[in-house]
Amino acid sequence: MTLSNEIIIQKITDKFGEAVTNFTEPYEMLTFEISSDKAIELIQFLRDDETLRFNFLTTMGGIHFPDNGVERQFAMMYQMHNWVDNVRIRFKAYLNGENPEIETATRLFTCANWMEREAYDFYGIIFNGHPDLKRILNMDEMISFPMRKEFPLEDQGRTDKDDRYFGRIPVNANSN
């Protein structure tokens, strides 16, 4: 029996009910939302269920939606892969902007360690129960989270670069 999106939806909704919403299939990849307090339980269910067998956490990452309001300002996006049936799924868990926290997935997949540290480093998302939640790519002294939309794209006060070398010429520049 081939694992179809209909089977996946049925099994997930039977188990999680109203905690899962907004099922879509962009590019034939099943995509949906899960309440943040059920996200890790869902990951374990997807991995351990004998029919679903999503045995690989492909990726996870933080997302910042500053215009969504406080309750849905951040999200964690997860993608999982069932190697046996070659099926992939994606789901999001939205997080409160004033306190972006979610349970760690490291007890289920060790690969989550690095990805969660990256989401913490760039978005400030806290993973409760993470064994070593600290910055992974930015300096430890940094007090901001550079992938948040309020973070400026570049330092406007820099004097060590010349825009001509980056393909950008100031609007008021004289052409020669």
Backbone as a chain_set.jsonl record, in Angstrom:
{"seq": "MTLSNEIIIQKITDKFGEAVTNFTEPYEMLTFEISSDKAIELIQFLRDDETLRFNFLTTMGGIHFPDNGVERQFAMMYQMHNWVDNVRIRFKAYLNGENPEIETATRLFTCANWMEREAYDFYGIIFNGHPDLKRILNMDEMISFPMRKEFPLEDQGRTDKDDRYFGRIPVNANSN", "coords": {"N": [[0.837, -1.178, 0.0], [0.607, 2.16, -0.895], [1.759, 5.075, 0.695], [-0.317, 7.652, 1.079], [-1.206, 11.178, 0.934], [-3.752, 11.5, 1.934], [-4.076, 9.334, 3.691], [-2.113, 9.992, 5.58], [-3.111, 12.457, 6.558], [-5.526, 11.57, 7.687], [-4.63, 9.81, 9.747], [-3.143, 11.598, 11.341], [-5.079, 13.546, 12.073], [-6.884, 11.901, 13.428], [-5.371, 11.289, 15.669], [-4.531, 13.821, 16.739], [-6.575, 15.661, 16.455], [-8.158, 18.791, 16.702], [-5.799, 20.134, 17.049], [-4.243, 20.111, 14.838], [-4.189, 21.857, 11.778], [-5.133, 23.62, 8.734], [-4.405, 22.117, 6.322], [-2.609, 21.74, 3.38], [-1.375, 21.229, 0.001], [1.084, 22.181, -1.392], [2.992, 21.907, -4.295], [2.634, 19.182, -4.19], [3.498, 18.389, -1.707], [2.584, 17.536, 1.451], [1.449, 19.866, 3.755], [1.027, 21.498, 6.839], [-0.327, 22.887, 9.941], [0.512, 22.736, 13.418], [-0.36, 22.883, 16.843], [1.858, 24.514, 19.077], [2.391, 23.265, 21.513], [2.016, 20.624, 20.987], [3.815, 19.827, 19.1], [6.255, 18.284, 19.366], [5.261, 15.882, 20.287], [3.831, 15.191, 18.0], [5.964, 14.851, 16.163], [7.208, 12.601, 17.257], [5.115, 10.743, 16.993], [4.844, 10.673, 14.174], [7.308, 9.542, 13.538], [7.298, 7.043, 14.919], [4.948, 5.638, 14.296], [3.672, 2.743, 12.726], [2.671, 2.776, 10.138], [3.138, 5.348, 9.124], [5.976, 6.064, 9.453], [7.957, 8.213, 9.35], [11.02, 8.617, 9.372], [13.149, 10.375, 9.34], [14.326, 13.495, 10.217], [14.417, 15.992, 8.235], [14.877, 18.801, 8.006], [14.722, 21.769, 9.993], [13.605, 24.981, 10.972], [13.645, 28.406, 12.068], [11.206, 31.037, 11.734], [10.274, 34.388, 11.217], [7.481, 36.353, 11.666], [6.633, 39.334, 11.781], [4.308, 40.839, 11.375], [2.18, 39.273, 12.061], [0.993, 39.492, 14.531], [1.201, 39.124, 18.119], [0.702, 36.462, 19.066], [1.29, 34.726, 16.957], [3.809, 35.333, 16.015], [6.316, 34.159, 15.644], [7.575, 31.143, 14.135], [8.241, 27.652, 14.096], [9.45, 25.624, 11.629], [9.18, 22.41, 10.368], [10.495, 19.668, 8.528], [9.944, 16.412, 7.434], [10.917, 13.084, 6.437], [9.88, 10.12, 4.951], [11.622, 7.457, 4.254], [11.102, 4.888, 3.323], [8.668, 4.892, 1.846], [9.218, 7.07, 0.351], [8.202, 9.723, 0.933], [7.549, 13.07, 1.761], [6.909, 15.536, 4.287], [5.746, 18.703, 5.596], [5.521, 20.885, 8.342], [4.303, 23.527, 10.5], [4.78, 25.141, 13.623], [3.417, 27.655, 15.4], [4.65, 30.366, 17.4], [4.561, 32.365, 20.375], [5.316, 35.791, 20.248], [6.338, 37.3, 22.367], [7.429, 35.472, 24.043], [9.043, 33.28, 22.708], [9.006, 30.035, 22.764], [9.561, 26.497, 22.675], [9.353, 22.942, 22.96], [12.3, 20.909, 22.92], [13.506, 18.916, 20.172], [15.57, 17.221, 20.357], [15.706, 14.873, 21.859], [14.48, 13.04, 20.291], [15.592, 13.177, 17.732], [18.92, 13.419, 17.079], [20.063, 15.155, 15.276], [18.617, 17.454, 15.481], [19.836, 19.05, 17.32], [21.886, 20.871, 16.331], [20.319, 22.34, 14.504], [18.369, 23.499, 16.143], [19.972, 25.073, 17.774], [20.847, 26.881, 15.866], [18.403, 28.147, 15.177], [17.873, 29.341, 17.625], [20.129, 31.047, 17.803], [19.775, 32.815, 15.616], [17.082, 33.692, 15.72], [16.244, 33.79, 18.356], [14.645, 31.861, 19.506], [13.632, 29.755, 22.064], [14.463, 26.527, 23.118], [13.095, 24.365, 25.086], [14.581, 22.138, 27.331], [16.743, 21.542, 25.753], [20.038, 20.239, 25.337], [22.339, 21.9, 25.177], [21.933, 24.743, 24.657], [23.108, 27.305, 23.022], [24.713, 30.027, 21.322], [25.683, 29.362, 17.931], [26.743, 30.174, 15.492], [27.024, 32.947, 15.53], [28.68, 35.569, 17.423], [29.232, 35.049, 20.906], [28.82, 37.283, 22.5], [26.874, 38.752, 21.298], [23.824, 40.538, 21.414], [21.514, 40.688, 20.022], [19.218, 39.211, 17.611], [19.898, 38.262, 14.546], [18.282, 37.427, 12.312], [15.756, 38.263, 12.712], [13.143, 40.374, 11.643], [13.307, 43.045, 12.475], [15.963, 43.552, 12.656], [18.575, 45.38, 11.204], [19.428, 45.223, 7.709], [22.023, 45.812, 6.873], [24.865, 47.499, 8.213], [24.523, 50.825, 8.251], [26.377, 52.716, 8.869], [28.87, 51.929, 8.093], [32.188, 52.429, 6.989], [34.107, 51.131, 5.663], [33.639, 50.029, 3.197], [32.999, 50.153, -0.3], [30.402, 51.002, -2.268], [30.47, 50.743, -5.031], [31.911, 48.459, -5.575], [30.171, 46.474, -5.004], [28.235, 46.457, -6.867], [26.419, 48.438, -6.493], [25.467, 51.667, -6.943], [25.369, 54.862, -5.66], [22.375, 56.861, -5.83], [22.659, 59.607, -6.354], [25.093, 59.772, -7.615], [27.668, 60.915, -9.778], [27.947, 60.231, -13.197], [30.647, 59.014, -15.104]], "CA": [[0.0, 0.0, 0.0], [1.35, 3.413, -0.992], [1.396, 6.062, 1.705], [-0.855, 8.85, 0.427], [-1.47, 12.312, 1.812], [-5.043, 11.263, 2.59], [-3.812, 8.438, 4.831], [-1.358, 10.767, 6.574], [-4.046, 13.41, 7.165], [-6.471, 10.829, 8.524], [-3.947, 9.328, 10.954], [-2.775, 12.75, 12.167], [-6.285, 14.146, 12.656], [-7.411, 10.951, 14.415], [-4.538, 11.361, 16.878], [-4.341, 15.161, 17.289], [-7.821, 16.435, 16.369], [-8.126, 20.207, 16.335], [-4.444, 20.692, 17.212], [-3.679, 20.219, 13.488], [-5.062, 22.668, 10.927], [-4.626, 24.222, 7.49], [-3.749, 21.16, 5.433], [-2.489, 22.111, 1.968], [-0.418, 20.374, -0.702], [1.861, 22.884, -2.419], [3.954, 21.052, -4.996], [2.323, 17.811, -3.764], [4.057, 18.094, -0.38], [1.608, 17.812, 2.498], [1.873, 20.939, 4.64], [-0.04, 21.809, 7.797], [0.081, 23.54, 11.185], [0.266, 22.016, 14.671], [-0.171, 23.775, 17.991], [3.246, 24.372, 19.515], [2.505, 22.35, 22.645], [1.881, 19.246, 20.484], [4.756, 19.623, 17.99], [7.199, 17.19, 19.611], [4.439, 14.674, 20.311], [3.565, 14.878, 16.592], [7.195, 14.326, 15.564], [7.381, 11.23, 17.74], [4.07, 9.937, 16.362], [5.212, 10.488, 12.768], [8.462, 8.64, 13.489], [7.073, 5.723, 15.507], [3.775, 4.948, 13.762], [4.062, 1.678, 11.792], [2.262, 3.126, 8.779], [3.722, 6.63, 8.697], [7.423, 5.812, 9.362], [8.781, 9.374, 8.99], [12.204, 8.278, 10.161], [14.246, 11.323, 9.155], [14.046, 14.917, 10.353], [15.216, 16.581, 7.156], [15.302, 20.143, 8.378], [13.833, 22.597, 10.803], [14.139, 26.329, 11.008], [12.805, 29.464, 12.591], [10.644, 32.027, 10.818], [9.753, 35.548, 11.931], [6.339, 37.006, 11.02], [6.347, 40.457, 12.684], [2.976, 41.392, 11.134], [1.156, 38.293, 12.431], [0.493, 39.679, 15.887], [2.063, 38.502, 19.124], [0.473, 35.027, 19.241], [1.827, 33.952, 15.823], [4.913, 36.147, 15.5], [7.406, 33.265, 15.241], [7.173, 29.768, 13.842], [9.258, 26.645, 13.801], [9.053, 24.815, 10.494], [9.818, 21.09, 10.382], [10.272, 18.794, 7.375], [10.312, 15.026, 7.736], [10.971, 12.24, 5.246], [9.688, 8.68, 5.078], [12.485, 6.879, 3.219], [10.526, 3.637, 2.81], [7.684, 5.23, 0.81], [9.707, 8.289, -0.288], [7.193, 10.762, 1.134], [7.998, 14.158, 2.628], [5.881, 16.433, 4.806], [6.24, 19.931, 6.241], [4.529, 21.495, 9.231], [4.754, 24.675, 11.281], [4.226, 25.406, 14.942], [3.552, 29.085, 15.664], [5.093, 30.678, 18.755], [4.271, 33.688, 20.898], [6.432, 36.699, 20.013], [6.92, 37.794, 23.613], [8.109, 34.366, 24.711], [9.09, 32.21, 21.698], [9.552, 28.805, 23.342], [9.006, 25.22, 22.242], [10.125, 21.814, 23.476], [13.366, 20.442, 22.039], [13.333, 17.644, 19.46], [16.842, 16.493, 20.425], [15.539, 13.53, 22.435], [13.973, 12.174, 19.22], [16.546, 13.217, 16.619], [20.115, 14.161, 17.501], [20.351, 16.207, 14.295], [17.898, 18.661, 15.885], [20.707, 19.84, 18.173], [22.474, 21.98, 15.59], [19.267, 23.166, 13.897], [17.759, 24.288, 17.202], [20.935, 26.11, 18.161], [20.819, 27.889, 14.808], [17.161, 28.921, 15.343], [18.092, 30.189, 18.804], [21.152, 32.029, 17.471], [19.304, 33.806, 14.661], [15.738, 34.192, 16.006], [15.987, 33.874, 19.786], [13.668, 30.853, 19.908], [14.13, 28.938, 23.17], [14.08, 25.116, 23.034], [13.094, 23.831, 26.447], [15.158, 20.811, 27.445], [17.903, 21.381, 24.867], [21.208, 19.939, 26.173], [23.428, 22.883, 25.119], [21.389, 25.829, 23.847], [23.944, 28.5, 22.996], [24.973, 30.482, 19.945], [26.479, 28.404, 17.169], [27.414, 30.839, 14.377], [27.311, 34.336, 15.883], [29.512, 35.771, 18.609], [28.534, 34.881, 22.177], [28.531, 38.598, 23.067], [25.788, 39.384, 20.556], [22.598, 40.639, 22.204], [20.375, 40.704, 19.11], [19.004, 38.005, 16.815], [19.995, 38.934, 13.252], [17.308, 37.073, 11.277], [14.486, 38.922, 12.996], [12.903, 41.421, 10.654], [13.682, 44.363, 12.95], [17.411, 43.674, 12.573], [18.898, 46.033, 9.923], [20.094, 44.363, 6.737], [23.455, 46.078, 6.926], [25.236, 48.652, 9.02], [24.578, 52.017, 7.395], [27.505, 53.551, 9.258], [30.163, 51.365, 7.689], [33.024, 53.265, 6.131], [35.157, 50.285, 5.093], [33.234, 49.411, 1.942], [32.685, 51.055, -1.39], [29.252, 50.402, -2.949], [30.778, 50.446, -6.433], [32.426, 47.094, -5.658], [29.069, 45.551, -4.753], [27.245, 46.659, -7.918], [25.456, 49.455, -6.067], [25.98, 53.022, -7.126], [24.417, 55.804, -5.063], [21.487, 57.513, -6.793], [23.16, 60.938, -6.707], [26.472, 59.677, -8.101], [27.917, 61.442, -11.124], [28.471, 59.202, -14.095], [31.828, 59.486, -15.866]], "C": [[0.889, 1.251, 0.0], [0.84, 4.38, 0.069], [0.966, 7.344, 1.008], [-1.047, 9.967, 1.447], [-2.788, 12.14, 2.561], [-4.881, 10.364, 3.817], [-3.097, 9.196, 5.942], [-2.292, 11.729, 7.308], [-4.989, 12.692, 8.125], [-5.826, 10.373, 9.837], [-3.591, 10.483, 11.903], [-4.003, 13.369, 12.822], [-6.947, 13.205, 13.652], [-6.671, 11.074, 15.739], [-4.573, 12.744, 17.538], [-5.557, 16.077, 17.164], [-7.623, 17.857, 15.913], [-6.766, 20.866, 16.533], [-3.731, 20.801, 15.866], [-4.689, 20.919, 12.585], [-4.364, 23.0, 9.614], [-3.822, 23.254, 6.629], [-3.776, 21.691, 4.003], [-1.472, 21.172, 1.328], [0.333, 21.144, -1.786], [2.94, 21.956, -2.99], [3.854, 19.597, -4.53], [2.993, 17.414, -2.453], [3.02, 18.495, 0.662], [2.201, 18.799, 3.494], [0.717, 21.27, 5.573], [0.549, 22.513, 9.008], [-0.283, 22.645, 12.36], [0.434, 23.014, 15.811], [1.202, 23.479, 18.599], [3.403, 23.405, 20.681], [2.387, 20.882, 22.234], [2.931, 18.891, 19.427], [5.671, 18.423, 18.201], [6.458, 15.857, 19.706], [4.105, 14.227, 18.882], [4.799, 14.27, 15.935], [7.416, 12.876, 15.993], [6.349, 10.289, 17.118], [4.413, 9.65, 14.905], [6.367, 9.5, 12.618], [8.088, 7.216, 13.878], [5.887, 4.958, 14.941], [4.187, 3.97, 12.67], [3.677, 1.959, 10.348], [3.005, 4.355, 8.277], [5.236, 6.557, 8.511], [8.253, 7.007, 8.862], [10.029, 9.327, 9.857], [13.358, 9.259, 10.03], [13.735, 12.751, 9.294], [14.967, 15.644, 9.38], [15.766, 17.94, 7.54], [14.285, 20.759, 9.314], [14.447, 23.979, 10.865], [13.134, 27.317, 11.557], [12.338, 30.393, 11.49], [10.096, 33.159, 11.668], [8.667, 36.201, 11.08], [5.926, 38.205, 11.872], [4.947, 41.038, 12.52], [1.851, 40.452, 11.533], [0.498, 38.564, 13.777], [1.321, 38.837, 16.847], [1.912, 36.987, 19.156], [1.088, 34.158, 18.137], [3.019, 34.671, 15.19], [6.096, 35.307, 15.023], [6.814, 31.899, 14.898], [8.422, 28.907, 13.75], [8.68, 25.798, 12.683], [9.867, 23.527, 10.54], [9.509, 20.387, 9.066], [10.775, 17.408, 7.744], [10.167, 14.192, 6.47], [10.761, 10.783, 5.658], [10.481, 8.063, 3.933], [11.87, 5.645, 2.576], [9.582, 3.918, 1.65], [8.077, 6.47, 0.016], [8.649, 9.399, -0.273], [7.769, 11.799, 2.092], [6.797, 14.971, 3.091], [6.554, 17.633, 5.452], [5.131, 20.439, 7.167], [5.168, 22.606, 10.03], [4.06, 24.67, 12.63], [4.479, 26.877, 15.23], [3.835, 29.333, 17.141], [4.771, 32.126, 19.105], [5.509, 34.584, 20.747], [7.083, 37.229, 21.27], [7.717, 36.722, 24.337], [8.195, 33.18, 23.732], [9.795, 30.958, 22.225], [8.822, 27.597, 22.788], [9.899, 24.116, 22.811], [11.181, 21.385, 22.453], [13.003, 19.113, 21.369], [14.58, 16.771, 19.577], [16.709, 15.108, 21.036], [15.028, 12.532, 21.391], [14.948, 12.064, 18.05], [17.755, 14.035, 17.058], [20.465, 15.286, 16.528], [19.64, 17.512, 14.644], [18.795, 19.587, 16.709], [21.235, 21.068, 17.442], [21.398, 22.91, 15.043], [18.572, 24.025, 14.945], [18.704, 25.378, 17.691], [20.959, 27.226, 17.119], [19.567, 28.766, 14.94], [17.245, 29.825, 16.57], [19.022, 31.346, 18.449], [20.598, 33.153, 16.595], [17.946, 34.421, 14.992], [15.443, 34.355, 17.494], [14.934, 32.901, 20.282], [14.316, 29.944, 20.956], [13.584, 27.517, 23.018], [14.225, 24.507, 24.422], [13.601, 22.399, 26.459], [16.35, 20.564, 26.54], [19.159, 21.178, 25.709], [22.295, 21.01, 26.177], [23.001, 24.067, 24.261], [22.237, 27.083, 24.001], [24.19, 28.854, 21.538], [25.902, 29.5, 19.234], [27.252, 29.073, 16.034], [27.788, 32.292, 14.68], [28.159, 34.4, 17.149], [28.664, 35.628, 19.872], [28.085, 36.215, 22.763], [27.338, 39.278, 22.403], [24.52, 39.409, 21.406], [21.347, 40.654, 21.327], [20.302, 39.375, 18.348], [18.857, 38.442, 15.354], [19.008, 38.518, 12.165], [15.909, 37.613, 11.577], [14.34, 40.113, 12.067], [13.295, 42.816, 11.145], [15.193, 44.587, 12.901], [17.765, 44.319, 11.233], [19.691, 45.1, 8.998], [21.597, 44.59, 6.702], [23.69, 47.346, 7.726], [25.413, 49.859, 8.107], [25.76, 52.928, 7.719], [28.852, 53.029, 8.817], [30.903, 52.308, 6.756], [34.087, 52.436, 5.418], [34.739, 49.598, 3.793], [32.876, 50.487, 0.928], [31.582, 50.384, -2.2], [29.528, 50.067, -4.416], [31.256, 49.004, -6.602], [31.344, 46.036, -5.446], [27.96, 45.713, -5.796], [26.188, 47.673, -7.556], [26.111, 50.813, -6.218], [24.954, 53.975, -6.521], [23.637, 56.57, -6.117], [22.043, 58.856, -7.243], [24.595, 60.922, -7.25], [26.563, 60.257, -9.509], [28.466, 60.333, -11.987], [29.61, 59.799, -14.908], [31.913, 58.77, -17.165]], "O": [[1.81, 1.368, 0.808], [-0.364, 4.484, 0.305], [1.79, 8.041, 0.416], [-1.05, 9.735, 2.656], [-2.919, 12.588, 3.7], [-5.486, 10.616, 4.859], [-3.442, 9.055, 7.115], [-2.267, 11.806, 8.536], [-5.22, 13.155, 9.242], [-6.411, 10.533, 10.909], [-3.724, 10.356, 13.12], [-3.971, 13.685, 14.012], [-7.521, 13.67, 14.637], [-7.276, 10.975, 16.806], [-4.637, 12.837, 18.764], [-5.555, 17.172, 17.726], [-7.006, 18.115, 14.879], [-6.602, 22.044, 16.214], [-2.726, 21.503, 15.754], [-5.883, 20.621, 12.617], [-3.185, 22.707, 9.413], [-2.687, 23.546, 6.253], [-4.833, 22.047, 3.482], [-0.791, 20.415, 2.02], [0.236, 20.806, -2.965], [3.689, 21.315, -2.253], [4.851, 18.877, -4.48], [3.052, 16.23, -2.123], [2.628, 19.659, 0.742], [3.302, 18.602, 4.007], [-0.437, 21.317, 5.147], [1.76, 22.712, 9.098], [-1.257, 21.895, 12.308], [1.289, 23.897, 15.741], [1.645, 22.331, 18.627], [4.457, 22.784, 20.821], [2.632, 19.991, 23.048], [2.934, 17.771, 18.915], [5.84, 17.618, 17.285], [6.963, 14.827, 19.261], [4.097, 13.032, 18.588], [4.689, 13.272, 15.223], [7.772, 12.029, 15.174], [6.679, 9.16, 16.756], [4.288, 8.514, 14.449], [6.394, 8.711, 11.673], [8.526, 6.27, 13.224], [5.822, 3.737, 15.092], [4.966, 4.323, 11.784], [4.3, 1.429, 9.429], [3.45, 4.392, 7.13], [5.726, 6.971, 7.461], [9.153, 6.831, 8.042], [10.082, 9.921, 10.934], [14.441, 9.004, 10.556], [12.824, 13.167, 8.577], [16.141, 15.879, 9.669], [16.963, 18.2, 7.416], [13.14, 20.315, 9.405], [15.668, 24.128, 10.816], [11.925, 27.089, 11.514], [12.984, 30.525, 10.45], [9.515, 32.916, 12.726], [8.898, 36.556, 9.924], [4.954, 38.107, 12.622], [4.444, 41.674, 13.446], [0.68, 40.793, 11.364], [-0.481, 37.901, 14.118], [2.054, 37.942, 16.427], [2.917, 36.283, 19.264], [1.375, 32.982, 18.363], [3.21, 34.619, 13.975], [6.802, 35.704, 14.096], [5.709, 31.554, 15.316], [9.501, 29.369, 13.379], [7.554, 25.312, 12.779], [11.084, 23.551, 10.725], [8.399, 20.492, 8.546], [11.868, 17.243, 8.287], [9.411, 14.532, 5.56], [11.39, 10.29, 6.594], [10.066, 8.134, 2.776], [12.101, 5.388, 1.394], [9.667, 3.279, 0.601], [7.353, 6.88, -0.891], [8.261, 9.933, -1.313], [8.393, 11.458, 3.097], [5.796, 15.082, 2.383], [7.733, 17.605, 5.805], [3.953, 20.423, 6.809], [6.383, 22.646, 10.223], [2.909, 24.252, 12.759], [5.632, 27.305, 15.297], [3.339, 28.621, 18.015], [4.717, 32.994, 18.234], [6.619, 34.172, 21.083], [8.264, 37.576, 21.251], [8.585, 37.033, 25.153], [7.493, 32.184, 23.911], [11.018, 30.838, 22.143], [7.633, 27.655, 22.474], [11.071, 24.349, 23.104], [10.957, 21.496, 21.248], [12.28, 18.296, 21.939], [14.648, 15.703, 18.97], [17.535, 14.241, 20.753], [15.133, 11.321, 21.584], [15.107, 10.998, 17.455], [17.622, 15.217, 17.376], [21.099, 16.266, 16.919], [20.026, 18.572, 14.15], [18.534, 20.788, 16.784], [21.041, 22.192, 17.904], [21.542, 24.131, 15.109], [18.22, 25.171, 14.663], [18.268, 26.49, 17.988], [21.081, 28.399, 17.474], [19.655, 29.988, 14.828], [16.743, 30.949, 16.552], [18.728, 32.499, 18.765], [20.922, 34.321, 16.812], [17.673, 35.553, 14.592], [14.463, 35.01, 17.849], [14.382, 33.089, 21.366], [15.416, 29.431, 20.749], [12.385, 27.327, 22.814], [15.325, 24.182, 24.867], [13.123, 21.552, 25.705], [16.916, 19.471, 26.559], [19.338, 21.876, 26.707], [23.11, 21.034, 27.099], [23.637, 24.363, 23.249], [22.107, 27.825, 24.975], [23.905, 28.065, 20.637], [26.782, 28.894, 19.846], [28.316, 28.587, 15.65], [28.767, 32.805, 14.138], [28.328, 33.403, 17.85], [27.505, 36.043, 19.895], [27.068, 36.271, 23.455], [26.845, 40.287, 22.908], [24.18, 38.413, 22.045], [20.232, 40.635, 21.848], [21.202, 38.539, 18.432], [17.8, 38.941, 14.965], [18.907, 39.22, 11.159], [14.988, 37.435, 10.78], [15.323, 40.781, 11.747], [13.586, 43.689, 10.328], [15.65, 45.714, 13.089], [17.292, 43.843, 10.201], [20.51, 44.3, 9.451], [22.361, 43.642, 6.518], [22.786, 48.166, 7.884], [26.336, 49.908, 7.294], [26.103, 53.809, 6.931], [29.88, 53.627, 9.135], [30.317, 52.903, 5.852], [34.882, 52.979, 4.651], [35.419, 48.678, 3.337], [32.495, 51.599, 1.291], [31.798, 49.31, -2.761], [28.875, 49.188, -4.978], [31.034, 48.395, -7.648], [31.572, 44.849, -5.679], [26.869, 45.168, -5.629], [25.163, 47.768, -8.232], [27.187, 51.063, -5.674], [23.771, 53.889, -6.852], [24.172, 56.892, -7.178], [21.908, 59.209, -8.415], [25.234, 61.971, -7.328], [25.65, 60.105, -10.32], [29.346, 59.582, -11.567], [29.541, 60.948, -15.344], [32.83, 59.02, -17.948]]}, "num_chains": 1, "name": "protein.A"}
